[in-house]
Amino acid sequence: MGTSLLHRFTFLERIVHWVVGVTFVVLLLTGLAFSYPSLFWLTIFVGGGPAARVLHPQVGAVFGVALVFMFALWVRDMFLDRQDRQWLGAIKHYAAHERDKVPPAGKYNAGQKLFFWLQCLLGVVFIVTGLLLWFPESFDAGLLITMRLLHYVATLGGGLLLIVHVYLGTMAYPGTARGMIDGKVSPAWARLHHPRWSGDRAERRN
């Protein structure tokens, strides 16, 4: 008989995660196309330039709503505790896969929690600046220039976070992405990356 898998994410959590991820990729591609003429060809993936200009703010609205849902779903699990701070002190050992030198993490390690808060901060910048840029006739030119700059900086930051997120969830730590595909992870993966959470699950089953 095969090893029983652990349920890590609910269907709703997975849907919200993928809506945030897919809408952000669309926003990133269209935003880069608008910012760099040499990348304008990226708009062909959404039907061309005119379609991209219409879709960008609309997809941005979906992204904003999904981000609010994501915050509501996960915020209670994302506050750092004493063991999280110890985990951050040993992050170089985690990156080097020296597990015996890393304090045990709960359902989310301190790096994931910080990623969550940084993503939320960038999301607020995206939403606020995006709303102002959606209705430029209502604001003065100086404010709009500032909003464009902030929107652009947030885009670069979000793009870098996306690359790191995908890399960590696939190549760096195999088995991680599965949790956001079918909601399940192997007991071995859980014991390796989130031993406190794995132990809690085992106690509840006994």
LINMOKA-V143052 format. One record per run of one state. SS is the DSSP state (A for helix, B for strand, O for the rest). FROM is the first residue (numbers start at 0). TO is the last residue. If there is no record, write none. Layout:
<<SS & FROM & TO> <SS & FROM & TO>>
This chain:
<<O & 0 & 4> <B & 5 & 6> <O & 7 & 9> <A & 10 & 34> <O & 35 & 35> <A & 36 & 45> <O & 46 & 47> <A & 48 & 76> <O & 77 & 80> <A & 81 & 88> <O & 89 & 89> <A & 90 & 94> <O & 95 & 97> <A & 98 & 100> <O & 101 & 108> <A & 109 & 133> <O & 134 & 134> <A & 135 & 137> <O & 138 & 139> <A & 140 & 171> <O & 172 & 175> <A & 176 & 179> <O & 180 & 182> <B & 183 & 184> <O & 185 & 185> <A & 186 & 192> <O & 193 & 193> <A & 194 & 204> <O & 205 & 205>>
